[in-house]
């Protein structure tokens, strides 16, 4: 139970790091940047397809994923 909670916390931090990196001009060839992108994209992509990001011009998929992670953590406690 603690391991899953720790993994969820770590994934939440990685998603937050991706959001911060999207605000700056990060080198896309940096191995750390690629790792963060590769580990978060499989979760963010399906949510991005469901949201109307073209109309509002804002990607809310990281926020949705963080809210889902928070919900899962609340259920675990």
HELIX and SHEET records of a PDB file:
HELIX    1   1 UNK A    2  UNK A   23  1                                  22    
HELIX    2   2 UNK A   31  UNK A   50  1                                  20    
HELIX    3   3 UNK A   53  UNK A   56  1                                   4    
HELIX    4   4 UNK A   61  UNK A   76  1                                  16    
END                                                                             
